[in-house]
Amino acid sequence: MEKVYKFLAFDFGASSGRAMLAKFDGEKITLEEKHRFSNDPVNINGDLHWDVLRLFFEIKQGILKCANSGDRDIDCIGIDTWGVDYGLLDKNDKLLGNPYHYRDTRTEGMYEEAFKRVPKEEIFKSTGIAFNWFNTVFQLLSSRLSGDVALENAKTLLFMPDLFNFFLTGVKKTEYTIASTAQMFDSEKHEWAYDMLKKLDIPTDILTDVIYPGEQVGTLKPELAEELGVGEIPVIAVASHDTGSAVASVPVVDQKDFIYISSGTWSLMGVELDKPNITKEALEYNFTNEGGVDKTIRFLKNIMGLWLVQESRRQWDREGELLSFDELERQANEAKPFESMIDPDYHEFQTPGNMPKRIKKYCEMTGQTVPQTKGEVIRCIAQSLAFRYRYTIEGMEKVTGNKYNVVNIVGGGIKDKMICQFTANATKRTVSTGPVEATSIGNVIVQAMAVGAIKNLNEGRKVVRNSFDIATYEPQDSEAWDEAYEKWKKIIEMTK
């Protein structure tokens, strides 16, 4: 009988986390959710932080629930999280405060400060990373300029998944895909961008050695193993940036002819390359070159994604009018198409707050019909996202010189069938959706590669296709969507 492997994947998103136990019999992966928990940012005196100690408690709960349900014989553990955020340790390896949340406003004005020291073009050429106000390099520059005591006393910087790995194993290492999100890692030399960081006066002695997906970080510390009733389980460095894990799960047949969207709070849309694209055109489109499994490059664009829907729903909840996502989708489908459109990446939409009010203000400012009902607001968001996807594909094709005929959407966003169909309509391409738990599955694929249960990434993707349902959407009403797309492009030009 073939060995049945057990892999425990921890997947942390910006609003929730989960512990998923995967069993792999050599042909198919089955997933079981062992533990799910919220991930709630905490605002203290105007600063936005992650509650990192509670999150580590949830990791222990996930392991404990496996042990108590008879799944003590876990082959290994892998952790993935969102990118850019980090914790600082002192000389005694004690945590110097709760890590900042990437939506904290302390990085305002840091573009200008950085470019005084290093030209924008030089930063991009060195790192290949698109400019986002929350990137680690701007967080650290803000801390440096403000005289942040934590940074002054820091001995080690660890990104969020590396910090959790350290809590589990006592080993301090930085995983490649998460390092690549920081805009501090040289995408061609595969080392920290030391010269650039020196010019920015950002300390490099706090950075650790970089390891790659599939390498072992360490094993569960003996005292933790005893506390949780398990063995000293190996902890594997997976593609610890959640998008890196999600992309690893895309069940493609043709490895070149696909464009992906990892759909959740953010929409991460891109293609897989063998080497970074750091051309002038890539910089103009603000495309990014993040690390992937097997040292591939995730050439992608960050798009605001379902954050707009989630934040709108939170506002309606505050007003005592909470509706399910299914009901909101039903109302949106009944709303008149193309009455109102927005740029999903408009700067006013980036931070928490009254999203429906901001959307209405945008539409009024651009001379459009102002959406009034919940359905009209959601319809406005959904069709605007679909147009942003088309715009991004056109840019990808121009910069890479390739043609992409299929859009593969993975992650929780595929539950929104309306947006999936809108994406097919707007892009005039076949849309393939699945799997839902893409990030956890990609996490598991790398764990399986680490222990030799799966040979390589290509084989892993075949396993995913063999294990999970895939749905397909074909374009509809192309002429109407083409006409509306031209209108959308003119609207977003008004607010650039």
C-alpha positions as CSV (number, residue, x, y, z in Angstrom):
1,M,0.0,0.0,0.0
2,E,1.2,3.5,-0.9
3,K,2.2,5.7,1.9
4,V,-0.4,8.4,2.7
5,Y,1.4,11.6,3.5
6,K,0.0,14.2,5.9
7,F,0.9,17.8,5.4
8,L,-0.3,20.7,7.7
9,A,-0.6,24.0,5.9
10,F,-1.1,27.2,7.7
11,D,-2.4,30.0,5.4
12,F,-2.7,33.5,6.8
13,G,-4.7,36.1,4.8
14,A,-5.3,39.7,5.6
15,S,-8.6,39.0,7.4
16,S,-8.5,35.3,8.4
17,G,-6.3,32.3,8.8
18,R,-6.7,28.5,8.6
19,A,-4.9,25.3,9.4
20,M,-5.6,22.8,6.6
21,L,-4.6,19.1,6.9
22,A,-3.8,17.6,3.5
23,K,-3.6,13.9,2.8
24,F,-1.8,12.7,-0.3
25,D,-1.9,9.1,-1.5
26,G,0.4,9.6,-4.5
27,E,-2.4,10.6,-6.9
28,K,-4.8,12.9,-5.2
29,I,-4.8,15.5,-2.4
30,T,-7.7,15.8,0.0
31,L,-8.1,18.7,2.3
32,E,-9.6,19.0,5.8
33,E,-10.0,22.3,7.6
34,K,-8.8,21.7,11.1
35,H,-8.9,25.3,12.4
36,R,-10.1,28.6,11.2
37,F,-9.7,32.0,12.9
38,S,-10.0,35.7,12.3
39,N,-7.0,37.9,11.7
40,D,-8.0,41.3,13.2
41,P,-5.7,44.3,12.9
42,V,-5.5,46.4,16.1
43,N,-5.4,50.2,16.1
44,I,-3.4,51.6,19.0
45,N,-2.9,55.3,19.4
46,G,-3.4,55.8,15.6
47,D,-1.0,53.0,14.7
48,L,-2.2,49.8,12.9
49,H,-0.6,46.6,14.1
50,W,-1.0,42.8,13.7
51,D,-1.8,40.8,16.9
52,V,1.2,38.4,16.3
53,L,1.1,36.6,19.6
54,R,-2.6,35.7,19.2
55,L,-1.8,34.5,15.7
56,F,0.9,32.2,17.1
57,F,-1.6,30.9,19.6
58,E,-3.8,30.0,16.7
59,I,-1.0,28.1,15.1
60,K,-0.6,26.1,18.2
61,Q,-4.4,25.5,18.3
62,G,-4.2,24.2,14.7
63,I,-1.5,21.7,15.6
64,L,-3.3,20.7,18.9
65,K,-6.6,20.0,17.0
66,C,-4.7,17.7,14.6
67,A,-3.2,15.8,17.6
68,N,-6.6,15.6,19.4
69,S,-8.3,14.2,16.3
70,G,-5.9,11.4,15.8
71,D,-3.6,13.1,13.2
72,R,-0.4,13.3,15.3
73,D,1.7,11.7,12.5
74,I,2.1,14.9,10.5
75,D,5.0,14.6,8.0
76,C,5.7,18.3,7.9
77,I,4.3,21.8,8.5
78,G,4.4,24.9,6.1
79,I,3.3,28.5,6.7
80,D,2.4,31.2,4.2
81,T,1.2,34.7,4.9
82,W,0.7,38.0,3.2
83,G,3.8,39.9,2.1
84,V,5.9,42.9,3.2
85,D,5.3,43.0,6.9
86,Y,7.9,42.0,9.5
87,G,8.8,41.6,13.1
88,L,12.0,42.8,14.8
89,L,13.9,40.8,17.4
90,D,16.5,42.2,19.9
91,K,19.9,40.7,20.7
92,N,18.2,38.2,23.0
93,D,15.7,37.2,20.3
94,K,12.8,38.9,22.1
95,L,10.1,40.5,19.9
96,L,10.3,44.3,19.8
97,G,6.6,45.1,19.7
98,N,3.8,44.0,17.5
99,P,4.5,44.2,13.7
100,Y,3.0,47.1,11.8
101,H,0.1,46.4,9.4
102,Y,0.9,47.3,5.8
103,R,-2.2,49.6,5.7
104,D,-0.7,51.8,8.4
105,T,-0.2,55.3,7.2
106,R,3.4,55.8,8.4
107,T,4.8,55.4,4.9
108,E,3.1,58.5,3.5
109,G,5.7,60.7,1.8
110,M,8.3,57.9,1.7
111,Y,8.4,57.7,-2.1
112,E,9.8,61.3,-2.2
113,E,12.3,60.6,0.6
114,A,13.5,57.4,-1.0
115,F,13.9,59.0,-4.5
116,K,16.1,61.8,-3.0
117,R,18.6,59.1,-2.1
118,V,18.1,56.6,-4.9
119,P,16.4,57.2,-8.3
120,K,13.2,55.3,-8.9
121,E,14.7,53.7,-12.0
122,E,17.7,52.4,-10.0
123,I,15.4,50.9,-7.3
124,F,13.4,49.1,-9.9
125,K,16.4,47.8,-11.8
126,S,17.9,46.5,-8.6
127,T,14.8,44.8,-7.2
128,G,12.4,44.4,-10.1
129,I,9.6,45.2,-7.7
130,A,6.7,47.5,-8.4
131,F,6.2,50.6,-6.3
132,N,3.6,50.2,-3.6
133,W,3.4,52.6,-0.6
134,F,3.4,49.7,1.8
135,N,6.5,47.9,0.6
136,T,9.0,46.9,3.3
137,V,11.7,49.3,2.1
138,F,9.4,52.3,2.6
139,Q,8.3,50.9,6.0
140,L,11.9,50.7,7.1
141,L,12.8,54.1,5.7
142,S,9.9,55.6,7.7
143,S,11.2,53.9,10.8
144,R,14.7,55.1,10.2
145,L,13.7,58.7,9.6
146,S,11.4,58.8,12.6
147,G,14.1,57.4,15.0
148,D,12.1,54.3,15.7
149,V,13.6,52.8,18.9
150,A,12.6,49.3,17.9
151,L,14.6,49.5,14.7
152,E,17.6,51.1,16.5
153,N,17.6,48.1,18.9
154,A,16.9,45.4,16.4
155,K,19.3,42.5,15.9
156,T,17.1,40.6,13.4
157,L,14.3,41.3,11.0
158,L,12.0,38.4,10.1
159,F,9.0,38.6,7.7
160,M,5.7,37.3,9.1
161,P,6.0,33.6,7.9
162,D,9.7,33.6,8.9
163,L,8.8,34.9,12.3
164,F,6.2,32.2,12.9
165,N,8.8,29.6,11.7
166,F,11.2,31.0,14.3
167,F,8.6,30.7,17.0
168,L,8.1,27.1,16.1
169,T,11.8,26.1,15.5
170,G,14.1,28.6,17.0
171,V,15.7,29.0,13.5
172,K,16.1,32.4,11.9
173,K,16.0,32.3,8.1
174,T,14.3,34.3,5.4
175,E,12.4,32.5,2.6
176,Y,13.0,33.6,-0.9
177,T,9.4,34.4,-2.1
178,I,8.6,36.5,0.9
179,A,12.0,38.3,0.7
180,S,11.2,39.2,-2.9
181,T,8.1,41.2,-1.8
182,A,10.1,43.7,0.2
183,Q,11.6,45.7,-2.6
184,M,15.0,45.0,-0.9
185,F,16.1,41.8,-2.7
186,D,18.1,41.8,-6.0
187,S,15.9,39.8,-8.4
188,E,18.9,38.9,-10.7
189,K,21.7,38.3,-8.2
190,H,19.5,36.5,-5.7
191,E,20.8,38.3,-2.7
192,W,19.9,41.4,-0.7
193,A,20.3,44.6,-2.6
194,Y,23.1,45.8,-0.3
195,D,24.2,48.8,-2.3
196,M,20.8,50.2,-2.6
197,L,19.9,49.6,1.0
198,K,23.2,51.3,2.1
199,K,22.2,54.5,0.1
200,L,18.8,54.5,1.8
201,D,20.5,54.1,5.2
202,I,18.6,50.9,5.9
203,P,20.5,48.5,8.1
204,T,21.5,45.2,6.4
205,D,23.0,43.5,9.4
206,I,19.5,42.7,10.6
207,L,18.7,40.6,7.5
208,T,19.2,36.8,7.6
209,D,20.3,34.2,5.1
210,V,17.8,33.4,2.4
211,I,16.5,29.9,1.8
212,Y,14.2,28.6,-1.0
213,P,10.9,26.8,-1.2
214,G,11.3,23.1,-0.3
215,E,14.2,23.6,2.1
216,Q,13.7,22.6,5.7
217,V,13.8,25.5,8.2
218,G,14.1,23.2,11.3
219,T,11.9,21.0,13.5
220,L,9.3,21.8,16.1
221,K,11.1,22.7,19.3
222,P,11.0,19.9,21.9
223,E,9.1,21.9,24.5
224,L,6.4,22.8,21.9
225,A,6.2,19.2,20.7
226,E,5.6,18.1,24.3
227,E,3.0,20.9,24.9
228,L,1.1,20.0,21.8
229,G,1.3,16.2,22.0
230,V,3.2,15.7,18.7
231,G,6.6,14.7,17.5
232,E,9.4,17.1,16.5
233,I,7.8,17.7,13.1
234,P,9.9,19.2,10.3
235,V,9.0,22.8,9.4
236,I,9.4,23.4,5.6
237,A,10.0,26.7,3.9
238,V,7.1,26.7,1.4
239,A,6.4,29.5,-1.0
240,S,5.7,31.5,2.1
241,H,4.3,34.5,0.4
242,D,0.7,33.5,-0.1
243,T,0.5,34.5,-3.7
244,G,3.6,32.4,-4.4
245,S,1.8,29.4,-2.9
246,A,-1.4,30.2,-4.8
247,V,0.4,30.4,-8.1
248,A,2.1,27.1,-7.5
249,S,-1.4,25.5,-7.4
250,V,-2.6,26.8,-10.8
251,P,-3.6,23.6,-12.6
252,V,-2.3,24.6,-16.0
253,V,-1.6,22.2,-18.9
254,D,0.3,24.6,-21.1
255,Q,3.0,26.1,-18.8
256,K,3.4,29.2,-21.0
257,D,0.0,30.1,-22.3
258,F,-1.7,31.2,-19.1
259,I,-2.3,34.3,-17.0
260,Y,-3.4,33.9,-13.4
261,I,-5.4,35.8,-10.9
262,S,-5.0,34.9,-7.3
263,S,-8.4,36.3,-6.2
264,G,-9.1,37.4,-2.6
265,T,-8.8,40.7,-0.7
266,W,-6.2,41.5,-3.4
267,S,-6.3,40.4,-7.0
268,L,-2.7,39.4,-7.9
269,M,-2.7,39.1,-11.7
270,G,0.2,37.9,-13.7
271,V,2.3,35.4,-15.6
272,E,5.1,33.1,-14.8
273,L,8.6,33.9,-16.2
274,D,12.0,32.2,-16.1
275,K,13.8,35.5,-15.4
276,P,12.8,39.0,-14.2
277,N,11.6,41.6,-16.7
278,I,13.0,44.9,-15.6
279,T,12.5,46.8,-18.8
280,K,11.4,50.4,-19.0
281,E,8.0,49.2,-20.2
282,A,7.6,47.0,-17.1
283,L,8.4,50.0,-14.9
284,E,5.9,52.2,-16.7
285,Y,3.1,49.7,-16.1
286,N,4.3,49.2,-12.5
287,F,4.6,45.5,-13.0
288,T,6.5,43.5,-10.3
289,N,8.9,40.6,-10.4
290,E,8.3,38.5,-7.3
291,G,9.9,35.2,-6.6
292,G,8.2,31.9,-7.2
293,V,8.8,28.1,-6.7
294,D,11.9,26.8,-8.5
295,K,13.2,30.4,-8.7
296,T,10.6,31.3,-11.2
297,I,9.4,34.9,-11.4
298,R,5.8,35.9,-10.7
299,F,5.5,38.9,-13.1
300,L,2.3,40.5,-11.9
301,K,0.2,43.4,-10.9
302,N,-1.4,44.1,-7.6
303,I,-5.0,45.1,-8.1
304,M,-7.3,46.1,-5.2
305,G,-9.6,43.0,-5.6
306,L,-12.4,42.0,-3.3
307,W,-11.3,44.5,-0.7
308,L,-13.8,46.9,-2.2
309,V,-16.7,44.4,-1.8
310,Q,-15.5,43.4,1.7
311,E,-15.1,46.9,2.9
312,S,-18.5,47.9,1.5
313,R,-20.1,45.0,3.3
314,R,-18.4,46.0,6.6
315,Q,-19.9,49.5,6.2
316,W,-23.4,48.1,5.7
317,D,-22.9,45.9,8.7
318,R,-22.0,48.9,10.8
319,E,-25.2,50.5,9.6
320,G,-27.2,47.4,10.7
321,E,-27.9,46.2,7.1
322,L,-25.6,43.2,6.7
323,L,-26.4,41.0,3.6
324,S,-24.8,37.8,2.5
325,F,-22.4,37.8,-0.4
326,D,-24.9,35.7,-2.4
327,E,-27.7,38.3,-1.8
328,L,-25.4,41.1,-2.8
329,E,-24.4,39.3,-6.0
330,R,-28.1,38.7,-6.8
331,Q,-28.9,42.4,-6.4
332,A,-25.9,43.3,-8.5
333,N,-27.0,41.0,-11.3
334,E,-30.4,42.8,-11.3
335,A,-28.7,46.3,-11.5
336,K,-28.4,48.0,-14.9
337,P,-25.0,47.4,-16.5
338,F,-22.3,50.0,-17.1
339,E,-24.1,52.9,-15.4
340,S,-21.2,53.5,-13.0
341,M,-17.5,52.5,-13.1
342,I,-14.5,53.2,-11.0
343,D,-10.7,52.7,-11.0
344,P,-10.4,49.9,-8.4
345,D,-6.8,51.1,-7.6
346,Y,-7.8,54.7,-7.0
347,H,-5.8,55.9,-3.9
348,E,-8.9,56.8,-1.9
349,F,-10.0,53.2,-1.9
350,Q,-6.8,51.8,-0.3
351,T,-7.6,52.4,3.4
352,P,-10.4,51.2,5.7
353,G,-13.6,53.3,5.8
354,N,-16.9,54.0,4.3
355,M,-16.3,52.4,0.9
356,P,-19.8,52.9,-0.6
357,K,-19.6,56.7,0.2
358,R,-16.1,56.9,-1.5
359,I,-17.4,55.0,-4.6
360,K,-20.4,57.4,-4.9
361,K,-18.0,60.4,-4.6
362,Y,-15.8,59.0,-7.3
363,C,-18.8,58.5,-9.7
364,E,-20.0,62.0,-8.9
365,M,-16.5,63.5,-9.5
366,T,-16.3,61.8,-12.9
367,G,-19.7,62.9,-14.0
368,Q,-21.4,59.5,-13.9
369,T,-24.6,58.2,-12.6
370,V,-24.1,57.8,-8.9
371,P,-25.0,54.3,-7.6
372,Q,-27.7,54.3,-4.9
373,T,-28.6,50.8,-4.0
374,K,-26.3,48.1,-2.7
375,G,-26.7,46.1,-5.9
376,E,-25.6,49.1,-8.0
377,V,-22.5,49.6,-5.8
378,I,-21.5,46.0,-6.1
379,R,-22.2,45.9,-9.9
380,C,-20.0,49.0,-10.2
381,I,-17.2,47.3,-8.4
382,A,-17.5,44.0,-10.2
383,Q,-17.5,45.3,-13.8
384,S,-14.7,47.8,-13.0
385,L,-12.5,45.0,-11.7
386,A,-13.2,43.0,-14.9
387,F,-12.1,46.0,-16.9
388,R,-9.0,46.4,-14.8
389,Y,-8.2,42.8,-15.5
390,R,-8.5,43.4,-19.3
391,Y,-6.3,46.5,-19.1
392,T,-3.7,44.5,-17.2
393,I,-3.7,41.6,-19.7
394,E,-3.2,44.1,-22.6
395,G,-0.2,45.5,-20.7
396,M,1.2,42.1,-19.9
397,E,1.0,41.1,-23.6
398,K,2.7,44.3,-24.7
399,V,5.6,44.1,-22.2
400,T,6.3,40.3,-22.6
401,G,5.5,40.0,-26.3
402,N,3.4,36.9,-25.6
403,K,-0.3,36.1,-26.1
404,Y,-2.4,34.7,-23.3
405,N,-5.6,33.0,-24.2
406,V,-6.8,31.6,-20.9
407,V,-7.3,33.4,-17.6
408,N,-6.9,31.0,-14.6
409,I,-8.6,32.4,-11.4
410,V,-7.7,30.6,-8.1
411,G,-8.6,31.4,-4.5
412,G,-11.7,32.3,-2.6
413,G,-12.8,34.9,-5.2
414,I,-14.0,32.2,-7.6
415,K,-17.0,31.8,-5.3
416,D,-18.2,35.0,-6.9
417,K,-19.5,33.6,-10.1
418,M,-20.7,37.0,-11.3
419,I,-17.1,38.4,-11.3
420,C,-15.8,35.3,-13.0
421,Q,-18.3,35.7,-15.8
422,F,-17.6,39.4,-16.0
423,T,-13.9,38.7,-16.3
424,A,-14.6,36.4,-19.3
425,N,-16.9,39.0,-20.9
426,A,-14.5,41.9,-20.4
427,T,-11.3,40.1,-21.4
428,K,-12.9,38.1,-24.2
429,R,-11.0,35.1,-23.0
430,T,-11.9,31.7,-21.6
431,V,-11.8,31.8,-17.8
432,S,-10.9,28.7,-15.8
433,T,-11.6,28.7,-12.1
434,G,-10.3,26.6,-9.3
435,P,-9.1,25.5,-6.9
436,V,-10.7,27.6,-4.1
437,E,-8.1,26.8,-1.4
438,A,-5.3,27.6,-3.8
439,T,-2.9,29.0,-1.3
440,S,-3.1,26.0,1.1
441,I,-2.8,23.6,-1.9
442,G,0.3,25.3,-3.2
443,N,1.7,25.3,0.3
444,V,1.1,21.5,0.4
445,I,2.6,20.9,-3.1
446,V,5.9,22.4,-1.9
447,Q,5.8,20.3,1.3
448,A,5.3,17.2,-0.9
449,M,8.2,18.2,-3.1
450,A,10.4,18.6,0.0
451,V,9.8,15.0,1.1
452,G,10.0,13.6,-2.4
453,A,6.3,12.7,-2.7
454,I,6.0,14.9,-5.7
455,K,8.9,15.3,-8.2
456,N,8.5,18.9,-9.3
457,L,6.1,21.8,-9.8
458,N,4.8,20.6,-13.1
459,E,3.8,17.2,-11.6
460,G,2.3,19.0,-8.6
461,R,0.0,21.0,-10.9
462,K,-1.1,17.8,-12.6
463,V,-2.0,16.5,-9.1
464,V,-4.0,19.6,-8.4
465,R,-6.0,19.2,-11.7
466,N,-6.6,15.5,-10.8
467,S,-7.7,16.4,-7.3
468,F,-10.1,19.4,-7.5
469,D,-13.0,20.6,-9.6
470,I,-12.3,23.2,-12.3
471,A,-15.1,25.4,-13.8
472,T,-15.0,27.3,-17.1
473,Y,-16.6,30.5,-18.2
474,E,-16.9,31.6,-21.9
475,P,-17.2,35.3,-23.0
476,Q,-20.6,36.7,-23.6
477,D,-21.9,40.1,-25.0
478,S,-18.5,41.1,-26.3
479,E,-19.7,44.1,-28.3
480,A,-21.4,45.7,-25.3
481,W,-18.4,45.0,-23.0
482,D,-16.0,46.4,-25.7
483,E,-18.0,49.7,-25.8
484,A,-18.1,50.0,-22.0
485,Y,-14.4,49.3,-21.8
486,E,-13.6,52.3,-23.9
487,K,-15.8,54.4,-21.7
488,W,-14.1,53.0,-18.6
489,K,-10.6,53.9,-19.9
490,K,-11.7,57.5,-20.4
491,I,-13.1,57.6,-16.8
492,I,-10.0,56.3,-15.1
493,E,-7.9,58.9,-17.0
494,M,-9.8,61.6,-15.2
495,T,-8.5,60.4,-11.8
496,K,-4.9,59.4,-12.5
